[in-house]
Amino acid sequence: MPQHTPAAPVCRDCDGFATATITTGNRHADGSRATLRVTCPTCKGTGHTTPAAARVRVGK
């Protein structure tokens, strides 16, 4: 049986769609549309989150 690797958890803020292109409605001189590329700040554009590191308790 092939071994499957567990899937990384999907980012809760972008639901896995980490990058979006938004059309501004304007056009450049060559006729192409002006767009903005936006990435999710939580997952840094990967679409997945890393598991939380173990918490370290300091003090009493």
PDB file of N, H, CA, C and O in Angstrom:
ATOM      1  N   MET A   1       0.842  -1.180   0.000  1.00  0.00           N
ATOM      2  CA  MET A   1       0.000   0.000   0.000  1.00  0.00           C
ATOM      3  C   MET A   1       0.889   1.244   0.000  1.00  0.00           C
ATOM      4  O   MET A   1       1.858   1.317   0.755  1.00  0.00           O
ATOM      5  N   PRO A   2       0.560   2.216  -0.841  1.00  0.00           N
ATOM      6  CA  PRO A   2       1.331   3.454  -0.834  1.00  0.00           C
ATOM      7  C   PRO A   2       1.035   4.254   0.432  1.00  0.00           C
ATOM      8  O   PRO A   2      -0.087   4.259   0.938  1.00  0.00           O
ATOM      9  N   GLN A   3       2.050   4.917   0.919  1.00  0.00           N
ATOM     10  H   GLN A   3       2.962   4.913   0.508  1.00  0.00           H
ATOM     11  CA  GLN A   3       1.888   5.737   2.108  1.00  0.00           C
ATOM     12  C   GLN A   3       1.490   7.151   1.691  1.00  0.00           C
ATOM     13  O   GLN A   3       2.127   7.755   0.829  1.00  0.00           O
ATOM     14  N   HIS A   4       0.458   7.658   2.296  1.00  0.00           N
ATOM     15  H   HIS A   4      -0.059   7.167   2.997  1.00  0.00           H
ATOM     16  CA  HIS A   4      -0.005   9.007   1.991  1.00  0.00           C
ATOM     17  C   HIS A   4       0.494   9.959   3.069  1.00  0.00           C
ATOM     18  O   HIS A   4       0.463   9.649   4.260  1.00  0.00           O
ATOM     19  N   THR A   5       0.947  11.105   2.632  1.00  0.00           N
ATOM     20  H   THR A   5       0.972  11.356   1.665  1.00  0.00           H
ATOM     21  CA  THR A   5       1.359  12.119   3.604  1.00  0.00           C
ATOM     22  C   THR A   5       0.127  12.908   4.019  1.00  0.00           C
ATOM     23  O   THR A   5      -0.740  13.174   3.187  1.00  0.00           O
ATOM     24  N   PRO A   6       0.033  13.284   5.276  1.00  0.00           N
ATOM     25  CA  PRO A   6      -1.123  14.054   5.713  1.00  0.00           C
ATOM     26  C   PRO A   6      -1.112  15.436   5.060  1.00  0.00           C
ATOM     27  O   PRO A   6      -0.062  16.062   4.916  1.00  0.00           O
ATOM     28  N   ALA A   7      -2.276  15.888   4.677  1.00  0.00           N
ATOM     29  H   ALA A   7      -3.129  15.379   4.794  1.00  0.00           H
ATOM     30  CA  ALA A   7      -2.404  17.204   4.049  1.00  0.00           C
ATOM     31  C   ALA A   7      -2.183  18.296   5.091  1.00  0.00           C
ATOM     32  O   ALA A   7      -2.600  18.169   6.243  1.00  0.00           O
ATOM     33  N   ALA A   8      -1.527  19.361   4.671  1.00  0.00           N
ATOM     34  H   ALA A   8      -1.189  19.464   3.736  1.00  0.00           H
ATOM     35  CA  ALA A   8      -1.324  20.496   5.576  1.00  0.00           C
ATOM     36  C   ALA A   8      -2.657  21.196   5.791  1.00  0.00           C
ATOM     37  O   ALA A   8      -3.463  21.278   4.864  1.00  0.00           O
ATOM     38  N   PRO A   9      -2.906  21.701   6.990  1.00  0.00           N
ATOM     39  CA  PRO A   9      -4.168  22.389   7.248  1.00  0.00           C
ATOM     40  C   PRO A   9      -4.316  23.619   6.358  1.00  0.00           C
ATOM     41  O   PRO A   9      -3.356  24.358   6.140  1.00  0.00           O
ATOM     42  N   VAL A  10      -5.510  23.827   5.854  1.00  0.00           N
ATOM     43  H   VAL A  10      -6.290  23.227   6.031  1.00  0.00           H
ATOM     44  CA  VAL A  10      -5.795  24.970   4.991  1.00  0.00           C
ATOM     45  C   VAL A  10      -5.928  26.216   5.858  1.00  0.00           C
ATOM     46  O   VAL A  10      -6.485  26.166   6.954  1.00  0.00           O
ATOM     47  N   CYS A  11      -5.417  27.321   5.361  1.00  0.00           N
ATOM     48  H   CYS A  11      -4.964  27.362   4.470  1.00  0.00           H
ATOM     49  CA  CYS A  11      -5.472  28.591   6.085  1.00  0.00           C
ATOM     50  C   CYS A  11      -6.928  28.983   6.347  1.00  0.00           C
ATOM     51  O   CYS A  11      -7.751  28.935   5.433  1.00  0.00           O
ATOM     52  N   ARG A  12      -7.250  29.365   7.565  1.00  0.00           N
ATOM     53  H   ARG A  12      -6.582  29.405   8.307  1.00  0.00           H
ATOM     54  CA  ARG A  12      -8.634  29.695   7.911  1.00  0.00           C
ATOM     55  C   ARG A  12      -9.059  31.053   7.371  1.00  0.00           C
ATOM     56  O   ARG A  12     -10.255  31.317   7.250  1.00  0.00           O
ATOM     57  N   ASP A  13      -8.102  31.922   7.043  1.00  0.00           N
ATOM     58  H   ASP A  13      -7.130  31.707   7.141  1.00  0.00           H
ATOM     59  CA  ASP A  13      -8.456  33.258   6.556  1.00  0.00           C
ATOM     60  C   ASP A  13      -8.735  33.299   5.063  1.00  0.00           C
ATOM     61  O   ASP A  13      -9.578  34.076   4.614  1.00  0.00           O
ATOM     62  N   CYS A  14      -8.040  32.471   4.285  1.00  0.00           N
ATOM     63  H   CYS A  14      -7.356  31.840   4.649  1.00  0.00           H
ATOM     64  CA  CYS A  14      -8.228  32.530   2.832  1.00  0.00           C
ATOM     65  C   CYS A  14      -8.819  31.245   2.251  1.00  0.00           C
ATOM     66  O   CYS A  14      -9.066  31.180   1.046  1.00  0.00           O
ATOM     67  N   ASP A  15      -9.049  30.235   3.066  1.00  0.00           N
ATOM     68  H   ASP A  15      -8.849  30.287   4.044  1.00  0.00           H
ATOM     69  CA  ASP A  15      -9.617  28.947   2.631  1.00  0.00           C
ATOM     70  C   ASP A  15      -8.823  28.293   1.504  1.00  0.00           C
ATOM     71  O   ASP A  15      -9.401  27.602   0.665  1.00  0.00           O
ATOM     72  N   GLY A  16      -7.501  28.501   1.474  1.00  0.00           N
ATOM     73  H   GLY A  16      -7.032  29.062   2.156  1.00  0.00           H
ATOM     74  CA  GLY A  16      -6.659  27.873   0.467  1.00  0.00           C
ATOM     75  C   GLY A  16      -6.466  28.686  -0.796  1.00  0.00           C
ATOM     76  O   GLY A  16      -5.625  28.338  -1.625  1.00  0.00           O
ATOM     77  N   PHE A  17      -7.230  29.772  -0.967  1.00  0.00           N
ATOM     78  H   PHE A  17      -7.913  30.055  -0.294  1.00  0.00           H
ATOM     79  CA  PHE A  17      -7.064  30.653  -2.120  1.00  0.00           C
ATOM     80  C   PHE A  17      -6.208  31.830  -1.666  1.00  0.00           C
ATOM     81  O   PHE A  17      -6.727  32.898  -1.346  1.00  0.00           O
ATOM     82  N   ALA A  18      -4.891  31.625  -1.641  1.00  0.00           N
ATOM     83  H   ALA A  18      -4.469  30.756  -1.902  1.00  0.00           H
ATOM     84  CA  ALA A  18      -3.978  32.561  -0.992  1.00  0.00           C
ATOM     85  C   ALA A  18      -3.653  33.791  -1.827  1.00  0.00           C
ATOM     86  O   ALA A  18      -3.237  34.808  -1.273  1.00  0.00           O
ATOM     87  N   THR A  19      -3.828  33.728  -3.125  1.00  0.00           N
ATOM     88  H   THR A  19      -4.165  32.901  -3.575  1.00  0.00           H
ATOM     89  CA  THR A  19      -3.502  34.862  -3.981  1.00  0.00           C
ATOM     90  C   THR A  19      -4.711  35.211  -4.829  1.00  0.00           C
ATOM     91  O   THR A  19      -5.351  34.331  -5.405  1.00  0.00           O
ATOM     92  N   ALA A  20      -5.021  36.491  -4.903  1.00  0.00           N
ATOM     93  H   ALA A  20      -4.501  37.206  -4.435  1.00  0.00           H
ATOM     94  CA  ALA A  20      -6.130  36.964  -5.726  1.00  0.00           C
ATOM     95  C   ALA A  20      -5.635  38.092  -6.613  1.00  0.00           C
ATOM     96  O   ALA A  20      -4.798  38.893  -6.199  1.00  0.00           O
ATOM     97  N   THR A  21      -6.152  38.156  -7.835  1.00  0.00           N
ATOM     98  H   THR A  21      -6.833  37.505  -8.172  1.00  0.00           H
ATOM     99  CA  THR A  21      -5.839  39.251  -8.743  1.00  0.00           C
ATOM    100  C   THR A  21      -7.099  40.085  -8.900  1.00  0.00           C
ATOM    101  O   THR A  21      -8.159  39.565  -9.249  1.00  0.00           O
ATOM    102  N   ILE A  22      -6.981  41.362  -8.644  1.00  0.00           N
ATOM    103  H   ILE A  22      -6.121  41.785  -8.360  1.00  0.00           H
ATOM    104  CA  ILE A  22      -8.124  42.269  -8.670  1.00  0.00           C
ATOM    105  C   ILE A  22      -7.937  43.252  -9.819  1.00  0.00           C
ATOM    106  O   ILE A  22      -6.893  43.893  -9.932  1.00  0.00           O
ATOM    107  N   THR A  23      -8.951  43.365 -10.667  1.00  0.00           N
ATOM    108  H   THR A  23      -9.799  42.844 -10.575  1.00  0.00           H
ATOM    109  CA  THR A  23      -8.905  44.322 -11.764  1.00  0.00           C
ATOM    110  C   THR A  23      -9.373  45.671 -11.258  1.00  0.00           C
ATOM    111  O   THR A  23     -10.419  45.771 -10.617  1.00  0.00           O
ATOM    112  N   THR A  24      -8.593  46.721 -11.547  1.00  0.00           N
ATOM    113  H   THR A  24      -7.743  46.640 -12.067  1.00  0.00           H
ATOM    114  CA  THR A  24      -8.931  48.056 -11.057  1.00  0.00           C
ATOM    115  C   THR A  24      -9.914  48.781 -11.963  1.00  0.00           C
ATOM    116  O   THR A  24     -10.514  49.773 -11.549  1.00  0.00           O
ATOM    117  N   GLY A  25     -10.088  48.304 -13.192  1.00  0.00           N
ATOM    118  H   GLY A  25      -9.600  47.498 -13.528  1.00  0.00           H
ATOM    119  CA  GLY A  25     -10.984  48.968 -14.132  1.00  0.00           C
ATOM    120  C   GLY A  25     -10.233  49.907 -15.066  1.00  0.00           C
ATOM    121  O   GLY A  25     -10.784  50.334 -16.081  1.00  0.00           O
ATOM    122  N   ASN A  26      -9.007  50.229 -14.747  1.00  0.00           N
ATOM    123  H   ASN A  26      -8.560  49.882 -13.922  1.00  0.00           H
ATOM    124  CA  ASN A  26      -8.187  51.094 -15.601  1.00  0.00           C
ATOM    125  C   ASN A  26      -7.425  50.251 -16.611  1.00  0.00           C
ATOM    126  O   ASN A  26      -7.308  49.035 -16.463  1.00  0.00           O
ATOM    127  N   ARG A  27      -6.909  50.914 -17.639  1.00  0.00           N
ATOM    128  H   ARG A  27      -7.005  51.902 -17.760  1.00  0.00           H
ATOM    129  CA  ARG A  27      -6.108  50.240 -18.654  1.00  0.00           C
ATOM    130  C   ARG A  27      -4.766  50.954 -18.805  1.00  0.00           C
ATOM    131  O   ARG A  27      -4.659  52.164 -18.609  1.00  0.00           O
ATOM    132  N   HIS A  28      -3.748  50.169 -19.158  1.00  0.00           N
ATOM    133  H   HIS A  28      -3.835  49.186 -19.318  1.00  0.00           H
ATOM    134  CA  HIS A  28      -2.427  50.721 -19.449  1.00  0.00           C
ATOM    135  C   HIS A  28      -2.435  51.296 -20.870  1.00  0.00           C
ATOM    136  O   HIS A  28      -3.401  51.116 -21.610  1.00  0.00           O
ATOM    137  N   ALA A  29      -1.360  51.982 -21.243  1.00  0.00           N
ATOM    138  H   ALA A  29      -0.574  52.128 -20.642  1.00  0.00           H
ATOM    139  CA  ALA A  29      -1.261  52.584 -22.577  1.00  0.00           C
ATOM    140  C   ALA A  29      -1.325  51.537 -23.688  1.00  0.00           C
ATOM    141  O   ALA A  29      -1.788  51.837 -24.788  1.00  0.00           O
ATOM    142  N   ASP A  30      -0.869  50.318 -23.416  1.00  0.00           N
ATOM    143  H   ASP A  30      -0.493  50.075 -22.522  1.00  0.00           H
ATOM    144  CA  ASP A  30      -0.909  49.262 -24.438  1.00  0.00           C
ATOM    145  C   ASP A  30      -2.262  48.560 -24.521  1.00  0.00           C
ATOM    146  O   ASP A  30      -2.439  47.673 -25.356  1.00  0.00           O
ATOM    147  N   GLY A  31      -3.217  48.936 -23.673  1.00  0.00           N
ATOM    148  H   GLY A  31      -3.072  49.656 -22.994  1.00  0.00           H
ATOM    149  CA  GLY A  31      -4.559  48.358 -23.718  1.00  0.00           C
ATOM    150  C   GLY A  31      -4.805  47.245 -22.722  1.00  0.00           C
ATOM    151  O   GLY A  31      -5.945  46.807 -22.567  1.00  0.00           O
ATOM    152  N   SER A  32      -3.767  46.770 -22.038  1.00  0.00           N
ATOM    153  H   SER A  32      -2.841  47.125 -22.164  1.00  0.00           H
ATOM    154  CA  SER A  32      -3.967  45.719 -21.045  1.00  0.00           C
ATOM    155  C   SER A  32      -4.567  46.317 -19.771  1.00  0.00           C
ATOM    156  O   SER A  32      -4.409  47.504 -19.485  1.00  0.00           O
ATOM    157  N   ARG A  33      -5.243  45.481 -19.034  1.00  0.00           N
ATOM    158  H   ARG A  33      -5.372  44.517 -19.266  1.00  0.00           H
ATOM    159  CA  ARG A  33      -5.903  45.949 -17.813  1.00  0.00           C
ATOM    160  C   ARG A  33      -4.908  46.093 -16.663  1.00  0.00           C
ATOM    161  O   ARG A  33      -3.969  45.309 -16.533  1.00  0.00           O
ATOM    162  N   ALA A  34      -5.133  47.105 -15.837  1.00  0.00           N
ATOM    163  H   ALA A  34      -5.896  47.743 -15.942  1.00  0.00           H
ATOM    164  CA  ALA A  34      -4.322  47.301 -14.637  1.00  0.00           C
ATOM    165  C   ALA A  34      -4.891  46.410 -13.541  1.00  0.00           C
ATOM    166  O   ALA A  34      -6.084  46.472 -13.242  1.00  0.00           O
ATOM    167  N   THR A  35      -4.037  45.578 -12.939  1.00  0.00           N
ATOM    168  H   THR A  35      -3.068  45.528 -13.181  1.00  0.00           H
ATOM    169  CA  THR A  35      -4.484  44.663 -11.898  1.00  0.00           C
ATOM    170  C   THR A  35      -3.608  44.789 -10.664  1.00  0.00           C
ATOM    171  O   THR A  35      -2.468  45.249 -10.731  1.00  0.00           O
ATOM    172  N   LEU A  36      -4.164  44.372  -9.541  1.00  0.00           N
ATOM    173  H   LEU A  36      -5.090  43.998  -9.486  1.00  0.00           H
ATOM    174  CA  LEU A  36      -3.439  44.309  -8.278  1.00  0.00           C
ATOM    175  C   LEU A  36      -3.375  42.847  -7.858  1.00  0.00           C
ATOM    176  O   LEU A  36      -4.370  42.129  -7.953  1.00  0.00           O
ATOM    177  N   ARG A  37      -2.217  42.406  -7.397  1.00  0.00           N
ATOM    178  H   ARG A  37      -1.409  42.990  -7.320  1.00  0.00           H
ATOM    179  CA  ARG A  37      -2.072  41.036  -6.898  1.00  0.00           C
ATOM    180  C   ARG A  37      -1.983  41.112  -5.381  1.00  0.00           C
ATOM    181  O   ARG A  37      -1.118  41.799  -4.838  1.00  0.00           O
ATOM    182  N   VAL A  38      -2.877  40.408  -4.700  1.00  0.00           N
ATOM    183  H   VAL A  38      -3.580  39.850  -5.141  1.00  0.00           H
ATOM    184  CA  VAL A  38      -2.977  40.451  -3.251  1.00  0.00           C
ATOM    185  C   VAL A  38      -2.753  39.049  -2.702  1.00  0.00           C
ATOM    186  O   VAL A  38      -3.343  38.085  -3.190  1.00  0.00           O
ATOM    187  N   THR A  39      -1.891  38.935  -1.677  1.00  0.00           N
ATOM    188  H   THR A  39      -1.412  39.718  -1.281  1.00  0.00           H
ATOM    189  CA  THR A  39      -1.661  37.645  -1.036  1.00  0.00           C
ATOM    190  C   THR A  39      -2.165  37.689   0.398  1.00  0.00           C
ATOM    191  O   THR A  39      -2.216  38.751   1.019  1.00  0.00           O
ATOM    192  N   CYS A  40      -2.531  36.542   0.909  1.00  0.00           N
ATOM    193  H   CYS A  40      -2.489  35.679   0.404  1.00  0.00           H
ATOM    194  CA  CYS A  40      -3.039  36.418   2.266  1.00  0.00           C
ATOM    195  C   CYS A  40      -1.911  36.725   3.258  1.00  0.00           C
ATOM    196  O   CYS A  40      -0.853  36.101   3.188  1.00  0.00           O
ATOM    197  N   PRO A  41      -2.117  37.670   4.177  1.00  0.00           N
ATOM    198  CA  PRO A  41      -1.060  37.994   5.136  1.00  0.00           C
ATOM    199  C   PRO A  41      -0.857  36.914   6.202  1.00  0.00           C
ATOM    200  O   PRO A  41       0.215  36.839   6.804  1.00  0.00           O
ATOM    201  N   THR A  42      -1.857  36.090   6.440  1.00  0.00           N
ATOM    202  H   THR A  42      -2.728  36.151   5.952  1.00  0.00           H
ATOM    203  CA  THR A  42      -1.748  35.061   7.474  1.00  0.00           C
ATOM    204  C   THR A  42      -0.820  33.932   7.045  1.00  0.00           C
ATOM    205  O   THR A  42       0.074  33.540   7.795  1.00  0.00           O
ATOM    206  N   CYS A  43      -1.031  33.406   5.834  1.00  0.00           N
ATOM    207  H   CYS A  43      -1.758  33.724   5.225  1.00  0.00           H
ATOM    208  CA  CYS A  43      -0.241  32.258   5.377  1.00  0.00           C
ATOM    209  C   CYS A  43       0.879  32.661   4.425  1.00  0.00           C
ATOM    210  O   CYS A  43       1.607  31.800   3.932  1.00  0.00           O
ATOM    211  N   LYS A  44       1.024  33.943   4.162  1.00  0.00           N
ATOM    212  H   LYS A  44       0.432  34.643   4.563  1.00  0.00           H
ATOM    213  CA  LYS A  44       2.073  34.472   3.273  1.00  0.00           C
ATOM    214  C   LYS A  44       1.969  33.912   1.857  1.00  0.00           C
ATOM    215  O   LYS A  44       2.983  33.725   1.185  1.00  0.00           O
ATOM    216  N   GLY A  45       0.750  33.647   1.407  1.00  0.00           N
ATOM    217  H   GLY A  45      -0.074  33.799   1.954  1.00  0.00           H
ATOM    218  CA  GLY A  45       0.542  33.196   0.043  1.00  0.00           C
ATOM    219  C   GLY A  45       0.697  31.718  -0.204  1.00  0.00           C
ATOM    220  O   GLY A  45       0.669  31.298  -1.360  1.00  0.00           O
ATOM    221  N   THR A  46       0.857  30.907   0.821  1.00  0.00           N
ATOM    222  H   THR A  46       0.879  31.249   1.761  1.00  0.00           H
ATOM    223  CA  THR A  46       1.015  29.472   0.618  1.00  0.00           C
ATOM    224  C   THR A  46      -0.318  28.732   0.582  1.00  0.00           C
ATOM    225  O   THR A  46      -0.427  27.684  -0.055  1.00  0.00           O
ATOM    226  N   GLY A  47      -1.327  29.265   1.258  1.00  0.00           N
ATOM    227  H   GLY A  47      -1.239  30.116   1.776  1.00  0.00           H
ATOM    228  CA  GLY A  47      -2.624  28.598   1.313  1.00  0.00           C
ATOM    229  C   GLY A  47      -2.755  27.601   2.442  1.00  0.00           C
ATOM    230  O   GLY A  47      -3.839  27.070   2.685  1.00  0.00           O
ATOM    231  N   HIS A  48      -1.653  27.340   3.137  1.00  0.00           N
ATOM    232  H   HIS A  48      -0.772  27.771   2.939  1.00  0.00           H
ATOM    233  CA  HIS A  48      -1.652  26.373   4.228  1.00  0.00           C
ATOM    234  C   HIS A  48      -1.036  27.008   5.468  1.00  0.00           C
ATOM    235  O   HIS A  48      -0.216  27.923   5.381  1.00  0.00           O
ATOM    236  N   THR A  49      -1.442  26.511   6.595  1.00  0.00           N
ATOM    237  H   THR A  49      -2.108  25.768   6.666  1.00  0.00           H
ATOM    238  CA  THR A  49      -0.866  26.984   7.846  1.00  0.00           C
ATOM    239  C   THR A  49       0.055  25.912   8.402  1.00  0.00           C
ATOM    240  O   THR A  49      -0.131  24.724   8.140  1.00  0.00           O
ATOM    241  N   THR A  50       1.025  26.325   9.152  1.00  0.00           N
ATOM    242  H   THR A  50       1.176  27.290   9.365  1.00  0.00           H
ATOM    243  CA  THR A  50       1.902  25.371   9.805  1.00  0.00           C
ATOM    244  C   THR A  50       1.327  25.032  11.159  1.00  0.00           C
ATOM    245  O   THR A  50       0.706  25.892  11.784  1.00  0.00           O
ATOM    246  N   PRO A  51       1.505  23.827  11.636  1.00  0.00           N
ATOM    247  CA  PRO A  51       0.995  23.481  12.965  1.00  0.00           C
ATOM    248  C   PRO A  51       1.625  24.387  14.029  1.00  0.00           C
ATOM    249  O   PRO A  51       2.799  24.744  13.942  1.00  0.00           O
ATOM    250  N   ALA A  52       0.842  24.740  15.007  1.00  0.00           N
ATOM    251  H   ALA A  52      -0.112  24.450  15.079  1.00  0.00           H
ATOM    252  CA  ALA A  52       1.336  25.600  16.076  1.00  0.00           C
ATOM    253  C   ALA A  52       2.444  24.900  16.837  1.00  0.00           C
ATOM    254  O   ALA A  52       2.363  23.704  17.117  1.00  0.00           O
ATOM    255  N   ALA A  53       3.468  25.647  17.165  1.00  0.00           N
ATOM    256  H   ALA A  53       3.534  26.619  16.938  1.00  0.00           H
ATOM    257  CA  ALA A  53       4.570  25.083  17.945  1.00  0.00           C
ATOM    258  C   ALA A  53       4.084  24.808  19.352  1.00  0.00           C
ATOM    259  O   ALA A  53       3.146  25.443  19.834  1.00  0.00           O
ATOM    260  N   ALA A  54       4.715  23.878  19.991  1.00  0.00           N
ATOM    261  H   ALA A  54       5.477  23.362  19.599  1.00  0.00           H
ATOM    262  CA  ALA A  54       4.341  23.548  21.372  1.00  0.00           C
ATOM    263  C   ALA A  54       4.555  24.766  22.268  1.00  0.00           C
ATOM    264  O   ALA A  54       5.576  25.448  22.180  1.00  0.00           O
ATOM    265  N   ARG A  55       3.611  25.014  23.097  1.00  0.00           N
ATOM    266  H   ARG A  55       2.782  24.459  23.168  1.00  0.00           H
ATOM    267  CA  ARG A  55       3.718  26.152  24.005  1.00  0.00           C
ATOM    268  C   ARG A  55       4.697  25.828  25.130  1.00  0.00           C
ATOM    269  O   ARG A  55       4.721  24.720  25.666  1.00  0.00           O
ATOM    270  N   VAL A  56       5.479  26.804  25.457  1.00  0.00           N
ATOM    271  H   VAL A  56       5.459  27.704  25.022  1.00  0.00           H
ATOM    272  CA  VAL A  56       6.452  26.644  26.535  1.00  0.00           C
ATOM    273  C   VAL A  56       5.966  27.463  27.697  1.00  0.00           C
ATOM    274  O   VAL A  56       5.705  28.659  27.568  1.00  0.00           O
ATOM    275  N   ARG A  57       5.845  26.814  28.835  1.00  0.00           N
ATOM    276  H   ARG A  57       6.057  25.842  28.941  1.00  0.00           H
ATOM    277  CA  ARG A  57       5.374  27.503  30.014  1.00  0.00           C
ATOM    278  C   ARG A  57       6.574  27.929  30.851  1.00  0.00           C
ATOM    279  O   ARG A  57       7.429  27.115  31.201  1.00  0.00           O
ATOM    280  N   VAL A  58       6.619  29.220  31.164  1.00  0.00           N
ATOM    281  H   VAL A  58       5.925  29.882  30.880  1.00  0.00           H
ATOM    282  CA  VAL A  58       7.730  29.765  31.926  1.00  0.00           C
ATOM    283  C   VAL A  58       7.193  30.309  33.224  1.00  0.00           C
ATOM    284  O   VAL A  58       6.149  30.961  33.244  1.00  0.00           O
ATOM    285  N   GLY A  59       7.889  30.049  34.298  1.00  0.00           N
ATOM    286  H   GLY A  59       8.737  29.520  34.281  1.00  0.00           H
ATOM    287  CA  GLY A  59       7.461  30.555  35.613  1.00  0.00           C
ATOM    288  C   GLY A  59       6.514  29.604  36.309  1.00  0.00           C
ATOM    289  O   GLY A  59       6.446  28.416  35.993  1.00  0.00           O
ATOM    290  N   LYS A  60       5.785  30.155  37.267  1.00  0.00           N
ATOM    291  H   LYS A  60       5.840  31.120  37.524  1.00  0.00           H
ATOM    292  CA  LYS A  60       4.871  29.334  38.054  1.00  0.00           C
ATOM    293  C   LYS A  60       3.559  29.144  37.391  1.00  0.00           C
ATOM    294  O   LYS A  60       2.683  28.473  37.936  1.00  0.00           O
TER     295      LYS A  60
END
